[in-house]
Amino acid sequence: MGGIEEVEMIIPEDPHKGLLDDEGATAIASEQLKPWTNLLRDLANYGSNLIPRAYSSSGKELGDAVVIGILFRQVVAMIDAIEILLCRSAVHAASLQLRAMFEASVYLEWMLAVDRGKKRPTTTFTICYDFDFGQCAYNPVPLNQRVSRA
């Protein structure tokens, strides 16, 4: 009578190894990237211990809180995230954290380039991204230099 029939679908719980081999990809990535992931793990561990030491030995001013508590902490967190993603063979996905780490490091470098007596930045940054080659580059330029625009 035109009723809707119920169809029971059986979905296999295991992924098709030819299409999605998470364990194999993770094992290969762990083996191939082990020296770099170990380095990233060591950097993240060192950085996480450096943050409280650096802040306790700072002047505890607003600039110190921004540089150490926000920007440097962001760099350390992104190093940790990149290491985790690389260990899980998510190499392409790690580019987002790499970009965030790069931006935080540029801000950090800019904050540290400030002439503390004048409270003015002494450096500007030109950042460009080459979409054809997927490369990012930056060029720090002192403010007293003229930049020609071609």
Residue frames relative to the residue before (quaternion, step in Angstrom):
aa qw qx qy qz dx dy dz
M 1.0000 0.0000 0.0000 0.0000 0.00 0.00 0.00
G 0.6750 -0.5165 0.3106 0.4256 3.57 0.94 0.66
G 0.3895 0.7270 -0.4850 0.2906 3.58 1.17 0.38
I 0.4982 -0.6351 0.4987 0.3157 3.53 -1.23 0.43
E 0.2846 -0.7605 0.5623 0.1566 3.50 -0.81 1.04
E 0.3820 -0.7024 0.5489 0.2437 3.51 -1.03 0.76
V 0.1137 -0.7758 0.6192 0.0425 3.51 -0.90 0.99
E 0.2519 -0.7669 0.5729 0.1421 3.52 -0.73 1.03
M 0.1628 -0.7894 0.5874 0.0734 3.53 -0.71 1.09
I 0.2119 -0.7559 0.6081 0.1181 3.51 -0.98 0.86
I 0.0966 -0.7898 0.6055 0.0150 3.53 -0.64 1.17
P 0.3914 -0.7232 0.5069 0.2587 3.57 -0.65 1.05
E 0.4594 -0.7129 0.4699 0.2446 3.53 -1.04 0.83
D 0.6907 0.4446 -0.2763 0.4990 3.58 1.12 -0.54
P 0.4842 -0.6654 0.4745 0.3125 3.59 -1.00 0.75
H 0.5390 -0.5794 0.4937 0.3606 3.54 -1.24 0.47
K 0.4155 -0.7605 0.4418 0.2318 3.59 -0.45 1.21
G 0.6302 0.5347 -0.3420 0.4471 3.59 1.12 -0.47
L 0.7461 0.3813 -0.2062 0.5054 3.58 1.16 -0.56
L 0.8075 0.0699 0.0067 0.5857 3.56 0.95 -0.84
D 0.0989 0.7952 -0.5839 0.1305 3.54 -0.10 1.31
D 0.1375 -0.8415 0.5204 0.0464 3.55 0.36 1.28
E 0.6791 0.4936 -0.3036 0.4506 3.58 0.87 -0.89
G 0.6640 0.5009 -0.3054 0.4635 3.58 0.97 -0.83
A 0.6594 0.5014 -0.3031 0.4712 3.58 0.98 -0.88
T 0.6463 0.5130 -0.3167 0.4678 3.57 1.00 -0.79
A 0.6509 0.5111 -0.3181 0.4625 3.58 0.97 -0.81
I 0.6610 0.4947 -0.3090 0.4721 3.59 0.95 -0.86
A 0.6672 0.4954 -0.3065 0.4641 3.59 0.90 -0.91
S 0.6459 0.5197 -0.3278 0.4530 3.58 0.94 -0.83
E 0.6712 0.4959 -0.2973 0.4640 3.55 0.99 -0.83
Q 0.7253 0.4533 -0.2481 0.4548 3.59 0.83 -0.98
L 0.7741 0.3629 -0.1716 0.4895 3.59 0.99 -0.82
K 0.3281 0.8025 -0.4616 0.1877 3.59 1.28 0.03
P 0.6684 0.4848 -0.3476 0.4442 3.70 0.77 -0.79
W 0.6970 0.4672 -0.2798 0.4664 3.59 0.99 -0.81
T 0.6576 0.4873 -0.3294 0.4708 3.59 0.97 -0.72
N 0.6059 0.5332 -0.3557 0.4712 3.60 1.10 -0.61
L 0.6419 0.5137 -0.3162 0.4734 3.58 1.01 -0.82
L 0.6588 0.5005 -0.3096 0.4687 3.59 0.92 -0.87
R 0.6316 0.5231 -0.3328 0.4656 3.61 1.00 -0.79
D 0.6582 0.5009 -0.3057 0.4717 3.60 0.95 -0.89
L 0.6481 0.5110 -0.3193 0.4658 3.61 0.99 -0.80
A 0.6571 0.5017 -0.3126 0.4677 3.59 0.94 -0.86
N 0.6582 0.5006 -0.3142 0.4664 3.60 0.94 -0.82
Y 0.6607 0.4941 -0.3057 0.4753 3.58 0.93 -0.90
G 0.6708 0.5097 -0.2986 0.4485 3.59 0.90 -0.91
S 0.6540 0.5113 -0.3255 0.4527 3.58 0.99 -0.78
N 0.6746 0.4533 -0.2957 0.5020 3.59 1.13 -0.53
L 0.6287 0.5555 -0.3295 0.4330 3.57 1.16 -0.57
I 0.5826 0.6161 -0.3769 0.3727 3.62 1.03 -0.71
P 0.7211 0.4111 -0.2903 0.4762 3.68 0.66 -0.88
R 0.6328 0.5265 -0.3411 0.4539 3.60 1.04 -0.69
A 0.6652 0.5022 -0.3067 0.4597 3.58 0.95 -0.87
Y 0.6802 0.4792 -0.3085 0.4610 3.60 0.91 -0.83
S 0.6590 0.5075 -0.3277 0.4480 3.60 0.95 -0.76
S 0.7196 0.4025 -0.2582 0.5035 3.62 1.11 -0.51
S 0.5432 0.6173 -0.4045 0.4002 3.62 1.26 0.09
G 0.6439 -0.5189 0.3979 0.3972 3.54 -1.32 -0.03
K 0.3484 -0.7745 0.4534 0.2706 3.59 1.38 -0.09
E 0.3570 0.7000 -0.5267 0.3244 3.56 0.99 0.87
L 0.7215 -0.4314 0.3092 0.4448 3.57 -1.31 0.13
G 0.6505 0.5233 -0.3161 0.4506 3.60 0.95 -0.84
D 0.6371 0.5193 -0.3214 0.4703 3.57 1.05 -0.75
A 0.6482 0.5158 -0.3139 0.4640 3.58 0.99 -0.83
V 0.6605 0.4953 -0.3099 0.4716 3.59 0.99 -0.81
V 0.6938 0.4800 -0.2862 0.4541 3.58 0.81 -1.00
I 0.7688 0.3664 -0.2006 0.4842 3.60 0.76 -1.01
G 0.7689 0.4228 -0.2077 0.4323 3.55 0.72 -1.12
I 0.7602 0.3281 -0.2024 0.5230 3.59 1.10 -0.50
L 0.7791 0.3759 -0.2151 0.4533 3.57 0.46 -1.20
F 0.6978 0.4473 -0.2902 0.4783 3.60 0.80 -0.93
R 0.6151 0.5381 -0.3389 0.4661 3.58 1.07 -0.72
Q 0.6263 0.5317 -0.3300 0.4649 3.60 1.05 -0.75
V 0.6351 0.5213 -0.3254 0.4679 3.59 0.98 -0.84
V 0.6750 0.4851 -0.2967 0.4702 3.60 0.87 -0.92
A 0.6526 0.5116 -0.3186 0.4592 3.61 0.94 -0.82
M 0.6749 0.4828 -0.2994 0.4708 3.59 0.99 -0.77
I 0.5901 0.5356 -0.3698 0.4776 3.61 1.09 -0.58
D 0.6473 0.5149 -0.3070 0.4707 3.57 0.98 -0.87
A 0.6737 0.4974 -0.2956 0.4596 3.60 0.91 -0.91
I 0.6358 0.5228 -0.3277 0.4637 3.59 0.99 -0.80
E 0.6460 0.5176 -0.3214 0.4598 3.59 0.95 -0.84
I 0.6539 0.5085 -0.3147 0.4635 3.59 0.93 -0.86
L 0.6839 0.4838 -0.2917 0.4617 3.59 0.87 -0.90
L 0.6525 0.5035 -0.3254 0.4636 3.60 0.96 -0.77
C 0.6369 0.5213 -0.3286 0.4632 3.60 1.04 -0.72
R 0.7104 0.4156 -0.2466 0.5116 3.60 1.16 -0.56
S 0.5012 -0.6922 0.3766 0.3576 3.58 1.35 0.32
A 0.4639 0.6454 -0.4649 0.3902 3.60 1.13 0.59
V 0.0230 -0.8578 0.5133 -0.0166 3.54 0.71 1.15
H 0.6869 0.4765 -0.2945 0.4631 3.59 0.83 -0.95
A 0.6455 0.5299 -0.3206 0.4470 3.59 1.00 -0.79
A 0.6094 0.5738 -0.3474 0.4227 3.60 1.14 -0.54
S 0.5253 0.6492 -0.4185 0.3570 3.61 1.19 -0.30
L 0.5906 0.5600 -0.3734 0.4451 3.62 1.12 -0.53
Q 0.6798 0.4598 -0.2849 0.4953 3.58 0.93 -0.87
L 0.6083 0.5464 -0.3491 0.4578 3.58 1.08 -0.67
R 0.6506 0.5002 -0.3133 0.4779 3.59 0.98 -0.81
A 0.6525 0.5050 -0.3168 0.4679 3.61 0.95 -0.83
M 0.6415 0.5091 -0.3202 0.4761 3.58 1.05 -0.75
F 0.6323 0.5300 -0.3232 0.4636 3.58 1.00 -0.83
E 0.6664 0.4986 -0.3074 0.4613 3.60 0.88 -0.92
A 0.6583 0.4971 -0.3144 0.4698 3.59 0.92 -0.85
S 0.6594 0.5011 -0.3228 0.4582 3.60 0.98 -0.74
V 0.6211 0.5175 -0.3456 0.4765 3.61 1.08 -0.64
Y 0.6450 0.4990 -0.3182 0.4835 3.61 0.96 -0.84
L 0.6401 0.5296 -0.3161 0.4581 3.56 1.00 -0.87
E 0.6634 0.4903 -0.3022 0.4777 3.58 0.90 -0.89
W 0.6441 0.5204 -0.3192 0.4608 3.60 1.00 -0.81
M 0.6587 0.5040 -0.3102 0.4647 3.59 0.95 -0.88
L 0.6980 0.4607 -0.2774 0.4729 3.58 0.98 -0.78
A 0.6306 0.5303 -0.3349 0.4571 3.61 1.22 -0.33
V 0.4681 0.6817 -0.4421 0.3475 3.60 1.27 -0.10
D 0.4031 -0.6662 0.5709 0.2603 3.54 -1.01 0.88
R 0.3846 -0.7785 0.4459 0.2173 3.59 -0.26 1.27
G 0.6449 0.5323 -0.3333 0.4355 3.59 1.04 -0.64
K 0.7562 0.3729 -0.1968 0.5004 3.59 1.00 -0.80
K 0.2866 -0.7824 0.4962 0.2438 3.59 1.27 -0.36
R 0.5670 0.5515 -0.4012 0.4620 3.57 1.11 0.73
P 0.4880 -0.6441 0.4850 0.3343 3.57 -1.03 0.64
T 0.2694 -0.7710 0.5573 0.1496 3.56 -1.06 0.73
T 0.7417 0.3354 -0.1951 0.5472 3.57 1.27 -0.04
T 0.1502 -0.7383 0.6456 0.1244 3.55 -1.16 0.66
F 0.2723 -0.7608 0.5682 0.1556 3.55 -1.19 0.45
T 0.1677 -0.7354 0.6480 0.1057 3.51 -1.08 0.81
I 0.0483 -0.8046 0.5915 -0.0209 3.56 -0.60 1.15
C 0.0254 0.7941 -0.6065 0.0292 3.55 -0.89 0.92
Y 0.2054 -0.7578 0.6086 0.1145 3.52 -1.22 0.56
D 0.2496 -0.7631 0.5827 0.1254 3.55 -0.77 1.07
F 0.2813 -0.8040 0.5026 0.1480 3.58 -0.25 1.28
D 0.6085 0.5665 -0.3613 0.4223 3.60 1.12 -0.53
F 0.7962 0.2744 -0.1317 0.5229 3.56 0.97 -0.85
G 0.4156 -0.7369 0.4512 0.2840 3.60 1.26 -0.10
Q 0.5100 0.6361 -0.4230 0.3955 3.56 1.09 0.70
C 0.1997 -0.7581 0.6117 0.1058 3.52 -1.16 0.69
A 0.0085 0.7946 -0.6064 0.0297 3.56 -0.96 0.86
Y 0.0879 -0.7814 0.6129 0.0778 3.55 -1.16 0.51
N 0.1913 -0.7805 0.5912 0.0689 3.51 -1.19 0.64
P 0.2069 -0.7741 0.5819 0.1391 3.62 -0.41 1.12
V 0.0494 -0.7971 0.6015 -0.0192 3.58 -0.86 1.00
P 0.4357 -0.6772 0.5137 0.2959 3.62 -0.79 0.92
L 0.5745 -0.6330 0.4014 0.3288 3.58 -1.02 0.83
N 0.6624 0.5179 -0.3238 0.4337 3.60 1.07 -0.59
Q 0.6058 0.5137 -0.3744 0.4785 3.63 1.24 -0.02
R 0.3834 -0.7024 0.5482 0.2430 3.52 -1.02 0.78
V 0.2369 -0.7557 0.5969 0.1284 3.53 -0.99 0.86
S 0.2680 -0.7671 0.5593 0.1639 3.56 -0.66 1.08
R 0.2681 -0.7505 0.5850 0.1503 3.53 -0.99 0.84
A 0.2222 -0.8001 0.5470 0.1062 3.56 -0.58 1.14
